Amino acid sequence: MAERRSGLARGLTNYGDMDFSLYLRRANAASMGYGRSTLDRPVVGIADTTSGYNNCHRHVPELVEATSRGVLAAGGLPMVFPTISLGESFLSPTSMMFRNLMSMDTEEMLGAQPMDAAVLIGGCDKTLPAQLMGAANADIPVISLIVGSQLTGHSEGERLGACTDCRRFWARYRAGEIDREGIARIEERLVTTAGTCAVMGTASTMACLVETLGMALPGTAAIPAVHADRLRAAEASGERAVALASGELVPRRIITRDAVENALRVLLAIGGSTNAILHLTAIAGRLGIAVPLEWLNELSDTTPVLINLKPTGEHYMEDLFRAGGLGPVLRELRPLLNLACENVAGQTLEERLAAEPGWVDRDVVRPFADPVQPVGGLVALFGSLAPGGAILKRSAADPALFETEARAVVFSSLEDLSARIDDPDLDVGANDILVLQNAGPASASAMPEAGYLPIPRRLAAAGVTDMVRISDARMSGTAYGTIVLHVTPDAASGGPLGLVRTGDRIALSVAQRRLDLLVAPEILERRRADAAPSRPAPARGYRKLYHDSILQADTGCDFTFLRHPSPG
């Protein structure tokens, strides 16, 4: 009995007799009711991210069934296996802490289990990037199956979509415009279906970038979670995985530097989430592709915002689907894109765009010559406060605040923020800059989506709706405001952000791409010498691994030992 290198014969457990190993594996597979001919088929692994702690994925069992149907129809054997699932709202301290763990889970299960190709089902919120980080170096073809976005809800005649509208109504509640009964009604009406956030948040942004990279079937990023087309996309992904099973179209052949550049262009054009910079940098870093923030600025100056979606515009993901999906955006960007890039359908980007219909709803996707905004949605800032860079989502910010010099009001931690932000005696004015420290990747908080600092209640009640806010934390892609994030190095690792004190002057200049702390160097050195010792490191478990291995935001917050040794 000769050893085979496909199907169930891939990666045999070695007991010293490989024929016995295959015999034993087939015997155990037969115990699950498979016939002999079925066990001879190519195997397609299907990663199941169902979890009771991930409401966005509650329809994943239906997607698994449809994917399996596609695999069987194409002559393959579907093998479903579980991985970690990351539900943003249910994880403490933050889902970001566990993104790298999920990537390791995915990578190891792709390599350790016998499969000739794989379909990875993901959506909220760190699952898609974690899966691509894990799959980046896989030696088998991989297809991403996106779970899709929620449909919008309604309340008293107003259309609602998580989670931009979540934040809008919460701000009104804090300002005293809505009472407790009113906010309770909104709470029940915000999230009405399965799927990820209904706006261009992180999940929808990553869906668009995964399709742009070529790792999902064309036209699948914007399909709503509960639409029949989402099930058809699952079936088609299963069928395509079987077709790819005997080939060499592995992720590293698809995720090239040119494909990453295309993804950056699309990120800027859709007014996408700041989180996507971290995730795209981490995915690319697994393959030795550097994504310096200077590259982002270069592309941002020549890439307009084309999608009129919340939080940058007024529409929702289901409107983008009806408008034609991601295809119209790619067609508008065509002169700027690298058209030779391949996708999992076996096409180049040029071939894909040539085959697509031309209709588009121009209220949702604007033409290149008449954009929503003339420059890209994100910009990187550098300066004495952020030597390694910081990110501002200017498409969701107030341009009146883009050139600001003001007094800092500092919160030393999330606990300090929570204790004092609504103190009526807090010394803060509408023109001050709110600063949050110790919420970055090296902190005990592990970089949560806390950069969206609330407007102090006293100011909110007086009608203040936006202030400059600066932190080493992240911000949900569904949020809005003049918010500077990912300040690098972070405060917990000794960055200048940790040396800021209330009363210091900070200068922000979007035009000059600057973020500076206007304090003399000798004063900062005295503060550094007087700084309190850092918290003791975790002693065991995954949190120790995280603490010992986490990188900063400019390298995607990956682990030192997972990133390619020589990105460039």
Stockholm file with secondary structure:
# STOCKHOLM 1.0

chainA/1-568         MAERRSGLARGLTNYGDMDFSLYLRRANAASMGYGRSTLDRPVVGIADTTSGYNNCHRHVPELVEATSRGVLAAGGLPMVFPTISLGESFLSPTSMMFRNLMSMDTEEMLGAQPMDAAVLIGGCDKTLPAQLMGAANADIPVISLIVGSQLTGHSEGERLGACTDCRRFWARYRAGEIDREGIARIEERLVTTAGTCAVMGTASTMACLVETLGMALPGTAAIPAVHADRLRAAEASGERAVALASGELVPRRIITRDAVENALRVLLAIGGSTNAILHLTAIAGRLGIAVPLEWLNELSDTTPVLINLKPTGEHYMEDLFRAGGLGPVLRELRPLLNLACENVAGQTLEERLAAEPGWVDRDVVRPFADPVQPVGGLVALFGSLAPGGAILKRSAADPALFETEARAVVFSSLEDLSARIDDPDLDVGANDILVLQNAGPASASAMPEAGYLPIPRRLAAAGVTDMVRISDARMSGTAYGTIVLHVTPDAASGGPLGLVRTGDRIALSVAQRRLDLLVAPEILERRRADAAPSRPAPARGYRKLYHDSILQADTGCDFTFLRHPSPG
#=GR chainA/1-568 SS CCCCSSGGGTTCCCSSCHHHHHHHHHHHHHTTTCCHHHHTSCEEEEEECCCTTCGGGTTHHHHHHHHHHHHHHTTCEEEEEECCCBCGGGCSSCTHHHHHHHHHHHHHHHHHSCCSEEEEEECSBSHHHHHHHHHTTCSSCEEEEECCBCCCEEETTEEECTTHHHHHHHHHHHTTSSCHHHHHHHHHHSCCSSSBCSSSSHHHHHHHHHHHHTCSCTTCTTCBTTSHHHHHHHHHHHHHHHHHTTSCCCHHHHSCHHHHHHHHHHHHHTTCCTHHHHHHHHHHHTTTCCCCHHHHHHHHTTCCBCBCBTTTSSBCHHHHHHHTTTHHHHHHHGGGSCTTCBCTTSCBHHHHHHHSCCCCCTTTBCCTTSCSBSSCSEEEEEETTEEEEEEEEGGGSCGGGSEEEEEEEEESSHHHHHHHTTCTTCCCCTTSEEEECSCSTTSTTCSCSCCSCCCCHHHHHTTCCCCCEEESSCCCTTCCSSEEEEEESCGGGTCGGGGCCTTCEEEEETTTTEEEECSCHHHHHHHHHHCCCCCCCCCSHHHHHHHHHBCCGGGTTCBTTTSCSSCC
#=GC SS_cons         CCCCSSGGGTTCCCSSCHHHHHHHHHHHHHTTTCCHHHHTSCEEEEEECCCTTCGGGTTHHHHHHHHHHHHHHTTCEEEEEECCCBCGGGCSSCTHHHHHHHHHHHHHHHHHSCCSEEEEEECSBSHHHHHHHHHTTCSSCEEEEECCBCCCEEETTEEECTTHHHHHHHHHHHTTSSCHHHHHHHHHHSCCSSSBCSSSSHHHHHHHHHHHHTCSCTTCTTCBTTSHHHHHHHHHHHHHHHHHTTSCCCHHHHSCHHHHHHHHHHHHHTTCCTHHHHHHHHHHHTTTCCCCHHHHHHHHTTCCBCBCBTTTSSBCHHHHHHHTTTHHHHHHHGGGSCTTCBCTTSCBHHHHHHHSCCCCCTTTBCCTTSCSBSSCSEEEEEETTEEEEEEEEGGGSCGGGSEEEEEEEEESSHHHHHHHTTCTTCCCCTTSEEEECSCSTTSTTCSCSCCSCCCCHHHHHTTCCCCCEEESSCCCTTCCSSEEEEEESCGGGTCGGGGCCTTCEEEEETTTTEEEECSCHHHHHHHHHHCCCCCCCCCSHHHHHHHHHBCCGGGTTCBTTTSCSSCC
//
